[in-house]
């Protein structure tokens, strides 16, 4: 009987998947703070989110004996379509036993790390394209000429609150466990580590070591400013050489001169975005193919280790997130 895991049994594949998830979790930060919606297998590759829009209060008194006209409720639909992703690496015939060989374990861990980064970038690439944006000392990305400051962070908080954005009060468990964990209410910001130096220069910013009894959101939390908590990853990459020329800011990843790099800081509230996966395959499906004779590999010298996964993400409400674009100090 054939299976979907190449030349390893389902039991061994399950072990490989666990190893891959263990490596992938540290990179899957964004999935913890958005809605998660699995799509049942063999149903469809599309999911639709529906939001019923709120009414404005009406302070007009009722007229005695007159039935008021009915209100009509409006809804907004957001659709997301699953896509399949995967990578593979080639192995040689020195891997004779896929159950025991430590080289295979290392390859599986590398693939697991790559799967986690892929999942994270799928979400980041979606939410960094939101329409609400603030610029540091400029009005467009090309005119960005300043670093992150308390006034611009204050504007971001005000903008979110003006849209009745709810703070995030829980996050998904950071393991293969099911459920959520309560957190101190806050907006969550995703930021590149290059921005840390400028964040620490802001009056009122608190590093994680100053939290006291407050539990960090994870090992990658940098700190907080008022109601914003900052999570870092090198995956949240800047737009290279996209801002104004100047010697005081990083350019071309710190290796060149010219226009400064522009770093997107995405700040989100509750239910601002969603991640979508295929039920039963929402983490990683490992694939291992042993070297075997074939017309293209007569001496059975080549095999393969890889993964495949389904995923997508979508913005549920643009008003509940804001992107702040800044330069960073040289």
N, C-alpha and C positions, 0 to 999 in steps of 0.2 A: 504494500500500500504506500503510495507516494505521500509526501507532506510538503508544506510550503517553506521548509527550512533548509533545503538543499540536502547535504549528506550528513546531517546530524538529526538525532531523534527529537521529538517534541520535548522530552524531558530535558535533554541537553540544551535545546534552544531556550527553554524557560530559564535555565541557569544563566545562559549567555545574556538573555534579556535583562535579568536582574543585575548583572554586572554592568551592562550598558546604562541602565537607569541610575545606578549608583554614581557613575561618572557624570551623567547628564544633569542631575538635579541642580548643582551649583550654578549652572548657566541658564536655568529656566525660571528666572526671577519674575518676569512679566506675567507669566501664566498664573501666578499666585494672587494677583490683584485685579484680574478681570473676570467677567463671567466665563464659565466653562460650559460648553454645550457639545456633548457627543452626539453623533449621528448614528442611528442603528445601522448595522451592516445589512447589505442587500436591500436597501430602501431607496436612497437617493444620495447625491453628493452635494446637495444644497440645503441650507437651513435658513429659515426666515425668523427674524426677531421683530416683534411688534410692540410699539409703545403707544399707549393711549394718552393723548396730550391733556394737560391740566387746563381747567377753566380759570378765567380771571374772576375774582370776587365781584359780586353785584350788590351795591348798596342802595339800589332803588327800592323803596317800599312797595309791597304788594297793594293793589287796588282792591278795596273791599268788594267782594262778590265777583271779582274778575279772575278767571283762571289764567295764570301766566303762560306764555308761549313756551313750548318745550325747547330745551337746548339740544344741539347736535354735537356729539362727541367725535373728535377727529383722531385718527391714528397715523403713526409713521412706521413704515416697514423698512427693515434693513436686511439685505440678503447677503449671505456668504457662501461661497462654493469651495469645497475641498479640492486640494491639489495634492499630488503624490510627489514625495521627495526621496532621494536615496543617493548613496555613494558606495563605492567598493574599492578595495585594494587587492592586489594580486599576491598570492602566496606561492611558495615553491614546494616541490615534492619533499622537502626536508620535514615538513609537518606531516608525520605519518599517522598520528592519532589525535583526532580533533577533540577527544574528551579530556586528554591529560596534558597536552603540549602547552608549556607556559607562553610560548611565542603566540599561540592562538589567543590566549587570554589577553596578552598585551594588545594584539590587533583589535580584539573586541572592545577593549577599553578606549582605544583611540577612536574607533567608530562611534562609541557611545558618547564621548566628548563632542565629536563632530555633530552628532544628532542633536544634542542639547543646544549647541550653538546655532544650528539651523533653525530649531524651533523658536529660539529667542529672537533671531533676526527676522523671522516671518512676522512676528508681532511688532517688533520695533519699526520695521519698514512701513507697516500699515499706520501705526499711530503717530509716527513723526510727520506724516503727510496731512495732519489735521489742519483745518482752516484758521484756527485762532492762534495768532503768533504775535509775540512782542520782541522787539529788537533792542539790543544794547547800543546806545548812542548811534542810532540810525533808523531809517524807515523801511529799508529793504535788506535782504541778505547781503547784497553787494555793498551796502553802506555801513555794515556793522563795524564799529570801531571802539568798542568798550567791553569791559569784563562784567561779570555778574555783580550786582549790587543789591543792597537792601531795598532801595526804591523800586527797582524792577520786579523783585520778588513780591513786594507789597502789592504792586499792580496786578501781578498774576493771581494772588490770593483774592484781591478785590473782584477781579473779573470772574473767578470761579464762584465766589459767594453771590455775586449779582445774578448768576444763573441758577441759584438755589442748588448748587452742586453739593452733594452729600460727601462728608469725609469718609474715608475707608476705615472700617471698624473691625475687619477680619481678613484673614488671608488663608489661602489653601495650605494644607499641611505640606511641608517641604520634604516629603518622602513618598513612598508608595502607599501611605495610609490614606484612608478616605475621611474627608471632613475638613473643617476649618478651625483656625485658632484665632481667638480674639486678640486684637492689638489696640494700642492707644490710638484714639481717633486722630486721623491726619490725612492730608493729601500726600501722595507719593510721587516723587520726582526721580526720573531715570537720567543719569548723568555720566559722562566720561570721566575717568580718574584725573585727567589733565585739569579739570575745573576745580579740584579739591583745594589747591593753593589759594585761589581767589575766594572760594567759599569761606575758608578759615580766616580771611582778612575782614569779613563782614561782622560788624558789631551785632551781637545777639545770636550769632551762629553758635551751636553747641556740637562738639564732637561726641562720638559715641561714648568715649570714656567719661564724659561729664553727665551721662544720663542718670546715674544713681540707680534707682530701683526700676527704671523703665527698661523693658527687654528689647534689645535690637531686633529688627525685622529679619536679620540674617547676617552672615559674616561679611557681606558686601555693603552693609549700611555705613555711610560716611558720617552722617550727623543730621542736624535738623535746624530749621529756621522758622520760628513761630509755628504755624500749622503744617509746614512742609517737612517731610523726611526724605533724605536723599540716598538713593541706591546707585552704586557704581558698577560699571562694566566697560571693558575696552571694546565690547561689541557696539556700544552706542557711539559710533565713530563720527568725527566732524566732517563737514563739507570742506575739503582741502582747498586752500587759496581762494575762498569764495567771498572774502570781505575786503576791507580797505587796506591798502599798503601801509606798512609802518613797522619800524624796528622794535616796537615795544611788545608786540604780540607774536605768538607762535605762528609760523608759516610752513606750509608743506610738511606737516607733522614734525616740525622742529628741525628740519634738515635743510631748509632753504630760505630764500628771501623773497620779498614781493608781497602779494596780498595775504592777509591773515586768514587762518583757518577759522571757520565758524562752527561752533559746537551747539547742537540742539539739546536743550534740557526739556524733556516732556514731563509735565506735571498733570496728574490725573486724579479724579475723584471716583467715588463708587459708581459702578456700572457704566463707566465711560467707554469701555471696549469689551470685546469678547474674543475668546479663543475657541476654535472648533476642531474637533478630532473625530476620528472614526471609532465608534464603540468597539472595544475588543482589540483595537490596534492603535490606541492613543499614545503609546510610548514609542516603542521601536520593535520592528520585526527583524531579527538578525538572520542573515543568510550566510551559510558556509558551504562551499563546494570543494570537495577534495580533488586533488590532481587525478585525472583519469584519461586513458587513451581516447583519442578522437582524431578525426582527419586533420584538425588544425594543431593538435598537440599529441603527436604519435607516441612520444615517450612519457606521457603523463607527468609533465614537469610543472604544470601551472594549475593552481586552484584560486579560489576567491573568498574573501571575507567582506561582508558589507551589511548595509541596513536599508530598510525602506520604511517610510512613515507617511501618514496622511495628516494634513493640517492646513489651517488658514486662520485668519483673524479679521475682525471688522470693527470699525468705530460705531458704537451704538448711539452716542450723543456727542457731537463736536463741541457743544457748549460746555461740557463737563471736563474738558481737557484744554490745556494751553501749552504751546511750545515757546520757550524763551531761547532766542539765538544770541550767542555771545562769543566774543573772542576770549583768549586766555593770556595771562601774563607770560612774557618770554622767560 
